[in-house]
């Protein structure tokens, strides 16, 4: 038997460095992509327009994207870096409603039901799916379009159906879910920075 003589700390350091490099490299590539930067700018303007018209920003996702949706909402209702008024935002992941509707009807239909109940033509839905093809997200988007609710899609890979159905789509062209999620949360932070600086919402 041949033993691995490479120190464990060395292999761990290499893995850590590679992950950090890969994450930074993707973001650097996207920073130089004018279409990607323009999509972030356009989506930020859409969020500001919604807020200015006393609309509500709704957000939904699955798994890690659920956390990104909730993070966006808590930073809007609370604050990001600066003292300011709260901004109308709500995620669609209330556990009692989700489990009720998923148990009695369908998990695939749970976000669509929320949109049907809450969203109007003054509102905005931020729909997050790393694949761009999550069925419950697409159903929510379809319902939003029927109700005149604008949609920002945060997607990955080739954007999937979500990118096609969104008013503004931000697609992270990576096959790796973790890299996509890392960019998505950065986009959320960019939105918040722009809201509090460029759009003058902070005090």
Residue frames as a rotation matrix with the C-alpha (Angstrom) as fourth column:
UNK 1
0.581 0.814 0.000 0.00
0.814 -0.581 0.000 0.00
0.000 0.000 -1.000 0.00
UNK 2
-0.493 -0.704 0.510 1.29
0.703 -0.668 -0.243 3.46
0.513 0.238 0.825 -0.99
UNK 3
0.090 0.485 -0.870 0.60
0.894 -0.425 -0.145 6.14
-0.440 -0.764 -0.472 1.56
UNK 4
0.599 0.159 0.785 -0.22
0.530 -0.814 -0.239 9.71
0.601 0.559 -0.571 0.56
UNK 5
-0.110 -0.780 -0.616 2.78
0.994 -0.101 -0.048 11.66
-0.025 -0.617 0.786 1.73
UNK 6
-0.457 0.015 0.890 1.37
0.282 -0.946 0.161 15.11
0.844 0.324 0.428 0.87
UNK 7
-0.943 0.091 -0.320 0.60
0.296 -0.207 -0.932 16.93
-0.151 -0.974 0.168 4.12
UNK 8
-0.115 0.990 0.076 -3.14
0.992 0.118 -0.043 17.37
-0.052 0.071 -0.996 4.69
UNK 9
0.209 0.175 -0.962 -2.67
0.384 -0.920 -0.084 21.08
-0.899 -0.351 -0.260 5.40
UNK 10
-0.757 -0.555 -0.345 -1.03
-0.122 -0.399 0.909 21.50
-0.642 0.730 0.234 1.98
UNK 11
-0.785 0.514 0.346 -3.93
0.577 0.403 0.710 19.89
0.226 0.757 -0.613 0.09
UNK 12
0.172 0.868 -0.467 -6.45
0.938 -0.289 -0.192 21.89
-0.301 -0.405 -0.863 2.11
UNK 13
-0.134 -0.308 -0.942 -4.62
0.105 -0.950 0.295 25.14
-0.985 -0.059 0.160 1.39
UNK 14
-0.966 -0.254 0.036 -4.60
0.043 -0.024 0.999 24.33
-0.253 0.967 0.034 -2.31
UNK 15
-0.397 0.901 0.178 -8.34
0.893 0.334 0.301 23.63
0.212 0.278 -0.937 -2.29
UNK 16
0.263 0.472 -0.842 -9.09
0.702 -0.692 -0.169 26.84
-0.662 -0.546 -0.513 -0.40
UNK 17
-0.454 -0.544 -0.706 -6.94
-0.076 -0.766 0.639 28.92
-0.888 0.344 0.306 -2.74
UNK 18
-0.944 0.105 0.312 -8.50
0.329 0.290 0.899 27.34
0.004 0.951 -0.308 -5.83
UNK 19
-0.040 0.997 -0.071 -12.06
0.999 0.040 -0.005 28.02
-0.003 -0.071 -0.997 -4.65
UNK 20
0.239 0.073 -0.968 -11.22
0.383 -0.923 0.025 31.64
-0.892 -0.377 -0.249 -3.82
UNK 21
-0.747 -0.588 -0.310 -9.49
-0.086 -0.376 0.922 32.06
-0.659 0.716 0.230 -7.17
UNK 22
-0.746 0.507 0.431 -12.38
0.652 0.428 0.625 30.54
0.133 0.748 -0.650 -9.12
UNK 23
0.239 0.880 -0.410 -14.94
0.923 -0.337 -0.186 32.73
-0.302 -0.334 -0.893 -7.35
UNK 24
0.085 -0.295 -0.952 -12.94
0.088 -0.949 0.302 35.91
-0.993 -0.109 -0.055 -7.88
UNK 25
-0.874 -0.474 0.111 -12.17
0.114 0.022 0.993 35.03
-0.473 0.880 0.034 -11.49
UNK 26
-0.352 0.832 0.429 -15.84
0.929 0.254 0.268 34.61
0.114 0.493 -0.862 -12.37
UNK 27
0.505 0.562 -0.655 -16.75
0.673 -0.732 -0.108 37.93
-0.540 -0.386 -0.748 -10.77
UNK 28
-0.289 -0.694 -0.660 -13.88
-0.028 -0.683 0.730 39.68
-0.957 0.229 0.178 -12.57
UNK 29
-0.873 0.022 0.488 -15.10
0.473 0.286 0.833 38.28
-0.121 0.958 -0.260 -15.89
UNK 30
0.060 0.992 0.110 -18.65
0.994 -0.069 0.084 39.46
0.091 0.105 -0.990 -15.21
UNK 31
0.256 -0.029 -0.966 -17.43
0.441 -0.886 0.144 42.89
-0.860 -0.463 -0.214 -14.10
UNK 32
-0.676 -0.593 -0.437 -15.98
-0.165 -0.457 0.874 43.34
-0.718 0.663 0.211 -17.59
UNK 33
-0.690 0.531 0.493 -19.18
0.724 0.482 0.494 42.12
0.025 0.697 -0.716 -19.29
UNK 34
-0.962 0.269 0.048 -21.15
-0.268 -0.963 0.024 45.23
0.052 0.010 0.999 -20.25
UNK 35
-0.272 0.917 -0.293 -24.38
-0.283 0.214 0.935 43.33
0.920 0.337 0.201 -20.86
UNK 36
-0.088 0.180 -0.980 -24.18
0.786 0.617 0.043 41.78
0.612 -0.766 -0.195 -17.39
UNK 37
-0.827 -0.275 -0.490 -23.43
0.527 -0.682 -0.507 45.13
-0.195 -0.678 0.709 -15.74
UNK 38
-0.822 0.564 0.079 -26.27
-0.427 -0.701 0.571 46.77
0.378 0.436 0.817 -17.71
UNK 39
-0.102 0.806 -0.583 -28.69
0.205 0.591 0.780 44.08
0.973 -0.040 -0.225 -16.51
UNK 40
-0.342 -0.073 -0.937 -27.80
0.935 0.073 -0.347 44.85
0.093 -0.995 0.043 -12.89
UNK 41
-0.977 -0.057 -0.205 -28.27
0.078 -0.992 -0.095 48.57
-0.198 -0.108 0.974 -13.54
UNK 42
-0.588 0.805 -0.084 -31.63
-0.382 -0.185 0.906 48.03
0.713 0.564 0.416 -15.24
UNK 43
-0.044 0.568 -0.822 -32.86
0.588 0.680 0.438 45.76
0.808 -0.464 -0.363 -12.48
UNK 44
-0.644 -0.235 -0.728 -31.84
0.746 -0.404 -0.530 48.26
-0.169 -0.884 0.435 -9.79
UNK 45
-0.946 0.323 -0.013 -33.80
-0.311 -0.898 0.312 50.95
0.089 0.299 0.950 -11.65
UNK 46
-0.275 0.877 -0.394 -36.83
-0.083 0.387 0.918 48.64
0.958 0.285 -0.034 -11.73
UNK 47
-0.224 0.132 -0.966 -36.60
0.912 0.379 -0.160 48.07
0.345 -0.916 -0.205 -7.98
UNK 48
-0.880 -0.152 -0.451 -36.40
0.333 -0.873 -0.356 51.83
-0.339 -0.463 0.819 -7.38
UNK 49
-0.763 0.646 -0.010 -39.34
-0.391 -0.450 0.803 52.45
0.515 0.616 0.596 -9.71
UNK 50
-0.127 0.714 -0.688 -41.42
0.447 0.661 0.603 49.93
0.885 -0.231 -0.403 -7.78
UNK 51
-0.396 -0.108 -0.912 -40.57
0.915 -0.136 -0.381 51.53
-0.083 -0.985 0.153 -4.45
UNK 52
-0.986 -0.048 -0.157 -41.26
0.034 -0.995 0.089 55.02
-0.160 0.082 0.984 -5.81
UNK 53
-0.502 0.855 -0.132 -44.73
-0.468 -0.140 0.873 53.96
0.727 0.500 0.470 -6.91
UNK 54
-0.232 0.319 0.919 -45.45
-0.961 0.068 -0.267 52.53
-0.147 -0.945 0.291 -3.41
UNK 55
0.562 0.338 -0.755 -45.29
-0.515 0.857 0.000 49.01
0.647 0.389 0.655 -4.77
UNK 56
0.592 -0.326 0.737 -43.86
-0.595 0.440 0.673 46.01
-0.543 -0.837 0.066 -2.94
UNK 57
-0.122 -0.702 -0.702 -40.83
-0.886 0.396 -0.242 43.95
0.448 0.592 -0.670 -3.89
UNK 58
0.761 0.364 0.537 -41.60
-0.551 0.800 0.237 40.24
-0.343 -0.476 0.810 -3.46
UNK 59
-0.151 -0.889 -0.433 -38.93
-0.956 0.243 -0.164 37.54
0.251 0.389 -0.886 -3.64
UNK 60
0.742 0.374 0.556 -38.79
-0.518 0.847 0.121 33.75
-0.425 -0.378 0.822 -3.79
UNK 61
-0.056 -0.763 -0.644 -36.37
-0.870 0.353 -0.343 30.89
0.489 0.541 -0.684 -4.41
UNK 62
0.909 0.291 -0.299 -35.54
-0.152 0.899 0.411 27.33
0.389 -0.328 0.861 -3.37
UNK 63
0.543 -0.734 -0.408 -32.80
0.814 0.579 0.041 26.11
0.206 -0.354 0.912 -1.05
UNK 64
-0.389 -0.797 -0.463 -29.90
0.838 -0.514 0.181 28.53
-0.382 -0.317 0.868 -1.02
UNK 65
-0.726 0.191 0.661 -31.91
0.358 -0.715 0.600 30.84
0.587 0.672 0.451 -3.27
UNK 66
0.465 0.845 -0.265 -34.55
0.637 -0.112 0.763 30.98
0.615 -0.523 -0.590 -0.55
UNK 67
0.242 -0.474 -0.847 -31.88
0.869 -0.282 0.406 32.42
-0.431 -0.834 0.344 1.72
UNK 68
-0.804 -0.532 0.265 -30.87
0.593 -0.682 0.427 34.96
-0.046 0.501 0.864 -0.93
UNK 69
-0.192 0.833 0.519 -34.51
0.418 -0.409 0.811 36.05
0.888 0.372 -0.270 -1.30
UNK 70
0.669 0.431 -0.605 -34.86
0.704 -0.106 0.702 36.43
0.239 -0.896 -0.374 2.47
UNK 71
-0.211 -0.845 -0.490 -31.56
0.878 -0.384 0.284 38.30
-0.429 -0.371 0.824 2.67
UNK 72
-0.708 0.025 0.706 -32.73
0.479 -0.717 0.506 40.82
0.519 0.696 0.496 0.08
UNK 73
0.270 0.944 0.188 -35.95
0.395 -0.287 0.873 41.41
0.878 -0.161 -0.451 2.00
UNK 74
0.562 -0.041 -0.826 -34.38
0.824 -0.055 0.563 41.81
-0.069 -0.998 0.003 5.43
UNK 75
-0.544 -0.818 -0.189 -31.90
0.772 -0.576 0.270 44.34
-0.330 0.002 0.944 4.10
UNK 76
-0.576 0.417 0.703 -34.67
0.343 -0.658 0.671 46.32
0.742 0.627 0.235 2.37
UNK 77
0.537 0.835 -0.117 -37.03
0.413 -0.140 0.900 46.34
0.735 -0.532 -0.420 5.35
UNK 78
0.582 -0.445 -0.681 -34.16
0.698 -0.156 0.698 46.94
-0.417 -0.882 0.220 7.78
UNK 79
0.813 -0.373 -0.446 -31.12
-0.510 -0.826 -0.239 48.55
-0.280 0.422 -0.862 6.24
UNK 80
0.766 -0.638 -0.082 -27.91
0.399 0.571 -0.717 47.74
0.504 0.517 0.692 4.41
UNK 81
-0.255 -0.938 -0.234 -25.20
0.869 -0.116 -0.481 50.21
0.424 -0.326 0.845 5.51
UNK 82
-0.907 -0.144 0.395 -26.97
0.088 -0.984 -0.156 53.51
0.412 -0.107 0.905 6.07
UNK 83
-0.619 0.731 -0.288 -29.80
0.342 -0.080 -0.936 54.91
-0.707 -0.678 -0.200 8.16
UNK 84
-0.888 0.417 -0.195 -32.92
-0.377 -0.415 0.828 55.27
0.265 0.808 0.526 6.03
UNK 85
-0.021 0.960 0.278 -36.62
-0.950 0.068 -0.305 54.53
-0.312 -0.271 0.911 5.89
UNK 86
-0.423 -0.043 0.905 -37.73
-0.027 0.999 0.035 50.94
-0.906 -0.009 -0.424 5.51
UNK 87
-0.610 0.169 -0.774 -38.56
-0.792 -0.163 0.588 49.74
-0.027 0.972 0.234 2.01
UNK 88
0.326 0.871 0.368 -41.62
-0.804 0.460 -0.376 47.63
-0.497 -0.173 0.850 1.22
UNK 89
-0.324 -0.456 -0.829 -40.44
-0.772 0.634 -0.048 44.08
0.547 0.624 -0.557 0.60
UNK 90
0.270 0.447 0.853 -41.68
-0.823 0.567 -0.037 40.61
-0.500 -0.691 0.521 1.48
UNK 91
-0.814 -0.486 -0.318 -40.43
-0.579 0.726 0.372 37.10
0.050 0.486 -0.872 0.78
UNK 92
0.145 0.923 -0.356 -42.89
-0.881 0.284 0.379 34.32
0.451 0.259 0.854 -0.06
UNK 93
-0.360 -0.428 -0.829 -41.45
-0.099 0.901 -0.422 31.68
0.928 -0.070 -0.367 2.27
UNK 94
-0.144 0.395 0.907 -43.81
-0.983 -0.165 -0.084 31.78
0.116 -0.904 0.412 5.23
UNK 95
-0.918 -0.385 -0.091 -43.48
-0.380 0.922 -0.073 28.20
0.112 -0.032 -0.993 6.54
UNK 96
-0.514 0.785 0.346 -47.10
-0.017 0.394 -0.919 27.78
-0.858 -0.478 -0.189 7.61
UNK 97
0.400 0.652 -0.644 -48.46
-0.668 -0.273 -0.692 28.88
-0.627 0.707 0.326 4.24
UNK 98
-0.245 -0.588 -0.771 -45.86
-0.951 0.302 0.073 26.86
0.190 0.751 -0.633 2.33
UNK 99
-0.974 -0.165 0.154 -46.50
-0.201 0.946 -0.256 23.64
-0.103 -0.280 -0.954 4.22
UNK 100
-0.206 0.972 0.108 -50.26
-0.178 0.072 -0.981 24.13
-0.962 -0.222 0.158 4.16
UNK 101
0.466 0.426 -0.776 -50.46
-0.779 -0.218 -0.588 24.64
-0.419 0.878 0.231 0.41
UNK 102
-0.413 -0.705 -0.577 -47.75
-0.873 0.487 0.029 22.08
0.261 0.516 -0.816 -0.40
UNK 103
-0.900 0.098 0.424 -49.49
-0.146 0.850 -0.507 19.43
-0.410 -0.518 -0.751 1.72
UNK 104
-0.065 0.992 0.107 -53.04
0.028 0.109 -0.994 20.13
-0.998 -0.062 -0.034 0.55
UNK 105
0.835 0.389 -0.389 -52.31
-0.310 -0.252 -0.917 21.07
-0.455 0.886 -0.089 -3.05
UNK 106
0.746 -0.601 0.286 -48.81
0.628 0.494 -0.601 21.15
0.220 0.628 0.746 -4.56
UNK 107
0.228 -0.766 -0.601 -45.32
0.488 -0.445 0.751 22.41
-0.843 -0.465 0.272 -3.73
UNK 108
-0.542 -0.436 0.719 -44.91
0.828 -0.127 0.547 23.15
-0.147 0.891 0.429 -7.42
UNK 109
0.028 0.711 0.703 -47.79
0.680 -0.529 0.508 25.60
0.732 0.464 -0.499 -7.15
UNK 110
0.227 0.163 -0.960 -46.95
0.964 -0.181 0.197 27.23
-0.141 -0.970 -0.198 -3.80
UNK 111
-0.660 -0.504 -0.558 -45.27
0.437 -0.861 0.260 30.42
-0.611 -0.072 0.788 -5.04
UNK 112
-0.776 0.476 0.414 -47.85
0.306 -0.289 0.907 30.88
0.551 0.831 0.079 -7.78
UNK 113
0.185 0.889 -0.419 -50.51
0.857 0.062 0.512 30.91
0.481 -0.454 -0.750 -5.06
UNK 114
-0.098 -0.309 -0.946 -48.64
0.776 -0.619 0.122 33.63
-0.623 -0.722 0.301 -3.15
UNK 115
-0.952 -0.305 -0.005 -48.34
0.224 -0.708 0.670 35.75
-0.207 0.637 0.743 -6.29
UNK 116
-0.432 0.875 0.218 -52.03
0.548 0.063 0.834 35.28
0.716 0.480 -0.507 -7.03
UNK 117
0.352 0.598 -0.720 -52.94
0.928 -0.124 0.351 36.54
0.120 -0.792 -0.598 -3.57
UNK 118
0.248 -0.353 -0.902 -50.48
0.632 -0.647 0.427 39.40
-0.734 -0.676 0.062 -3.13
UNK 119
-0.653 -0.758 0.011 -49.02
0.510 -0.428 0.746 40.76
-0.561 0.493 0.665 -6.36
UNK 120
0.594 0.778 -0.203 -50.45
0.386 -0.497 -0.777 43.66
-0.706 0.383 -0.596 -8.35
UNK 121
0.603 -0.330 0.726 -49.35
0.729 -0.140 -0.670 45.69
0.323 0.934 0.156 -11.34
UNK 122
0.800 -0.371 0.472 -47.52
-0.449 -0.891 0.060 48.09
0.398 -0.261 -0.879 -9.00
UNK 123
0.699 -0.456 0.551 -45.35
-0.397 0.393 0.829 45.33
-0.594 -0.799 0.093 -7.57
UNK 124
0.199 -0.748 -0.633 -42.18
-0.880 0.147 -0.451 43.50
0.431 0.647 -0.629 -8.52
UNK 125
0.955 0.046 0.294 -41.22
-0.172 0.892 0.418 39.84
-0.243 -0.450 0.859 -8.17
UNK 126
-0.010 -0.981 -0.193 -37.58
-0.997 0.026 -0.078 38.85
0.082 0.191 -0.978 -7.77
UNK 127
0.922 0.372 0.107 -37.50
-0.368 0.928 -0.049 35.21
-0.117 0.006 0.993 -8.82
UNK 128
0.022 -0.998 0.067 -34.32
-0.987 -0.011 0.159 33.25
-0.158 -0.069 -0.985 -8.10
UNK 129
0.895 0.170 0.412 -33.35
-0.121 0.982 -0.142 29.91
-0.429 0.077 0.900 -9.65
UNK 130
-0.024 -0.995 -0.095 -29.77
-0.491 -0.071 0.868 28.81
-0.871 0.068 -0.487 -10.23
UNK 131
-0.508 -0.104 0.855 -30.91
0.533 0.742 0.407 26.45
-0.677 0.662 -0.322 -13.00
UNK 132
-0.813 0.318 -0.488 -33.42
-0.522 -0.770 0.367 28.91
-0.259 0.553 0.792 -14.43
UNK 133
-0.517 0.587 -0.623 -35.90
-0.398 0.480 0.782 26.04
0.758 0.653 -0.015 -14.67
UNK 134
-0.976 0.215 -0.034 -37.35
0.125 0.425 -0.896 25.49
-0.178 -0.879 -0.442 -11.18
UNK 135
-0.549 0.808 0.213 -41.00
0.618 0.221 0.754 24.63
0.562 0.546 -0.621 -11.82
UNK 136
0.216 0.691 -0.690 -42.43
0.966 -0.256 0.047 26.46
-0.144 -0.676 -0.722 -8.81
UNK 137
-0.406 -0.430 -0.806 -40.47
0.282 -0.898 0.337 29.59
-0.869 -0.091 0.487 -9.70
UNK 138
-0.990 0.023 0.140 -41.63
0.133 -0.195 0.972 29.49
0.050 0.981 0.190 -13.33
UNK 139
-0.196 0.979 -0.050 -45.25
0.881 0.199 0.428 29.10
0.429 0.040 -0.902 -12.25
UNK 140
0.127 0.169 -0.977 -44.88
0.737 -0.675 -0.021 32.13
-0.663 -0.718 -0.210 -9.99
UNK 141
-0.761 -0.488 -0.427 -43.40
0.064 -0.712 0.699 34.12
-0.645 0.505 0.574 -12.88
UNK 142
-0.786 0.530 0.319 -46.23
0.474 0.185 0.861 33.08
0.397 0.827 -0.397 -15.19
UNK 143
0.172 0.880 -0.443 -48.80
0.982 -0.116 0.151 34.22
0.081 -0.461 -0.884 -12.63
UNK 144
-0.178 -0.331 -0.927 -46.93
0.482 -0.850 0.211 37.49
-0.858 -0.409 0.311 -12.12
UNK 145
-0.975 -0.220 0.037 -47.04
0.127 -0.414 0.901 38.24
-0.183 0.883 0.432 -15.83
UNK 146
-0.364 0.919 0.155 -50.80
0.774 0.206 0.598 37.61
0.518 0.337 -0.786 -15.87
UNK 147
0.441 0.552 -0.708 -51.20
0.882 -0.411 0.229 40.15
-0.165 -0.726 -0.668 -13.08
UNK 148
0.755 -0.179 0.631 -48.98
0.218 -0.839 -0.499 42.80
0.618 0.514 -0.594 -14.64
UNK 149
0.861 -0.509 0.005 -46.28
-0.109 -0.175 0.978 42.33
-0.497 -0.843 -0.207 -11.99
UNK 150
0.547 -0.749 -0.372 -42.78
-0.715 -0.188 -0.674 43.03
0.435 0.635 -0.638 -13.28
UNK 151
0.970 -0.225 0.092 -40.22
0.158 0.871 0.465 40.24
-0.185 -0.436 0.880 -12.88
UNK 152
0.245 -0.963 -0.111 -36.48
-0.955 -0.220 -0.197 40.27
0.166 0.155 -0.974 -12.25
UNK 153
0.979 0.056 -0.195 -34.97
-0.049 0.998 0.042 36.84
0.197 -0.031 0.980 -12.79
UNK 154
0.124 -0.961 0.249 -31.73
-0.967 -0.061 0.247 35.77
-0.223 -0.271 -0.936 -11.11
UNK 155
0.969 0.246 0.012 -30.59
-0.228 0.914 -0.336 32.67
-0.093 0.323 0.942 -12.96
UNK 156
0.019 -0.985 0.172 -27.50
-0.560 0.132 0.818 30.63
-0.828 -0.111 -0.549 -13.78
UNK 157
-0.234 -0.219 0.947 -26.12
0.515 0.798 0.312 28.35
-0.825 0.561 -0.074 -16.47
UNK 158
-0.805 -0.051 0.591 -27.85
0.575 -0.310 0.757 29.40
0.145 0.949 0.278 -19.73
UNK 159
-0.869 0.476 0.132 -30.66
-0.494 -0.846 -0.202 31.24
0.016 -0.241 0.970 -17.93
UNK 160
-0.807 0.567 0.165 -33.27
0.532 0.819 -0.215 28.60
-0.257 -0.085 -0.963 -18.71
UNK 161
-0.111 0.884 0.454 -36.92
0.843 -0.159 0.515 29.57
0.527 0.439 -0.727 -19.03
UNK 162
0.348 0.233 -0.908 -36.61
0.811 -0.561 0.167 32.09
-0.470 -0.795 -0.384 -16.22
UNK 163
-0.592 -0.655 -0.469 -34.35
0.297 -0.719 0.628 34.34
-0.749 0.233 0.621 -18.28
UNK 164
-0.831 0.309 0.463 -36.77
0.472 -0.051 0.880 34.17
0.295 0.950 -0.103 -21.20
UNK 165
0.079 0.994 -0.072 -39.81
0.832 -0.026 0.554 35.07
0.549 -0.103 -0.829 -19.09
UNK 166
0.031 -0.129 -0.991 -38.28
0.862 -0.498 0.092 37.87
-0.506 -0.857 0.096 -16.98
UNK 167
0.963 0.254 0.093 -38.55
0.269 -0.867 -0.420 41.58
-0.026 0.429 -0.903 -17.70
UNK 168
0.391 -0.919 0.059 -34.90
-0.849 -0.385 -0.361 41.83
0.355 0.091 -0.931 -16.65
UNK 169
0.974 -0.106 -0.198 -32.76
0.150 0.963 0.224 38.71
0.167 -0.248 0.954 -16.42
UNK 170
0.296 -0.929 0.224 -29.39
-0.954 -0.300 0.017 38.43
0.051 -0.219 -0.974 -14.70
UNK 171
0.983 0.078 -0.168 -27.81
-0.100 0.987 -0.123 35.15
0.156 0.138 0.978 -15.72
UNK 172
0.272 -0.921 0.279 -24.56
-0.800 -0.055 0.598 33.89
-0.535 -0.386 -0.752 -14.22
UNK 173
0.664 0.042 -0.746 -22.96
-0.649 0.528 -0.548 31.76
0.371 0.848 0.378 -16.98
UNK 174
-0.537 -0.797 0.278 -21.51
-0.834 0.450 -0.320 29.05
0.130 -0.404 -0.906 -14.77
UNK 175
-0.026 0.518 -0.855 -22.42
-0.237 0.828 0.508 25.35
0.971 0.216 0.101 -14.45
UNK 176
-0.626 -0.352 -0.696 -21.60
0.534 0.457 -0.711 25.39
0.569 -0.817 -0.098 -10.72
UNK 177
0.414 0.909 -0.052 -24.42
0.620 -0.240 0.747 26.17
0.666 -0.342 -0.663 -8.31
UNK 178
0.361 -0.307 -0.881 -22.09
0.855 -0.268 0.444 27.52
-0.372 -0.913 0.166 -5.63
UNK 179
-0.760 -0.648 0.048 -20.46
0.601 -0.673 0.431 29.99
-0.247 0.356 0.901 -8.02
UNK 180
-0.363 0.726 0.584 -23.89
0.467 -0.401 0.788 31.13
0.807 0.559 -0.194 -9.25
UNK 181
0.582 0.633 -0.511 -25.10
0.733 -0.136 0.666 31.69
0.352 -0.762 -0.543 -5.70
UNK 182
-0.122 -0.721 -0.682 -21.99
0.851 -0.430 0.302 33.68
-0.511 -0.544 0.666 -4.82
UNK 183
-0.904 -0.158 0.397 -22.67
0.375 -0.739 0.560 36.07
0.205 0.655 0.727 -7.68
UNK 184
-0.008 0.986 0.165 -26.38
0.569 -0.131 0.812 36.27
0.822 0.100 -0.561 -6.88
UNK 185
0.515 0.207 -0.832 -25.75
0.849 -0.256 0.462 37.49
-0.118 -0.944 -0.308 -3.34
UNK 186
-0.601 -0.745 -0.288 -23.23
0.636 -0.665 0.392 40.00
-0.484 0.052 0.874 -4.70
UNK 187
-0.644 0.463 0.609 -25.92
0.411 -0.462 0.786 41.30
0.645 0.756 0.107 -7.06
UNK 188
0.435 0.814 -0.386 -28.28
0.762 -0.104 0.640 41.67
0.480 -0.572 -0.665 -4.09
UNK 189
0.146 -0.467 -0.872 -25.65
0.800 -0.464 0.382 43.74
-0.583 -0.753 0.306 -2.29
UNK 190
-0.858 -0.410 0.309 -25.09
0.511 -0.630 0.584 45.87
-0.045 0.659 0.750 -5.39
UNK 191
-0.099 0.912 0.398 -28.82
0.592 -0.268 0.761 46.61
0.800 0.311 -0.513 -5.57
UNK 192
0.602 0.356 -0.714 -28.81
0.798 -0.235 0.555 47.71
0.030 -0.904 -0.426 -1.95
UNK 193
-0.346 -0.820 -0.457 -25.72
0.726 -0.542 0.423 49.87
-0.595 -0.185 0.782 -2.42
UNK 194
-0.811 0.072 0.581 -27.31
0.453 -0.550 0.701 51.59
0.370 0.832 0.413 -5.41
UNK 195
0.245 0.970 0.002 -30.60
0.685 -0.174 0.708 52.13
0.687 -0.172 -0.706 -3.58
UNK 196
0.609 -0.026 -0.792 -28.82
0.741 -0.336 0.581 53.76
-0.281 -0.941 -0.186 -0.66
UNK 197
-0.339 -0.800 -0.495 -26.42
0.431 -0.600 0.674 55.89
-0.836 0.015 0.548 -2.75
UNK 198
-0.932 -0.086 0.353 -27.34
0.363 -0.264 0.894 56.37
0.017 0.961 0.277 -6.39
UNK 199
-0.237 0.936 0.259 -31.05
0.539 -0.095 0.837 56.67
0.808 0.338 -0.482 -5.66
UNK 200
-0.680 -0.189 0.709 -30.65
-0.245 -0.852 -0.462 58.72
0.691 -0.488 0.533 -2.51
UNK 201
0.340 0.868 -0.363 -32.86
0.117 0.344 0.932 56.65
0.933 -0.359 0.016 -0.22
UNK 202
-0.104 -0.451 -0.886 -30.46
0.946 0.231 -0.229 56.89
0.308 -0.862 0.403 2.72
UNK 203
0.839 0.413 -0.354 -30.79
0.527 -0.778 0.342 59.84
-0.134 -0.474 -0.870 5.10
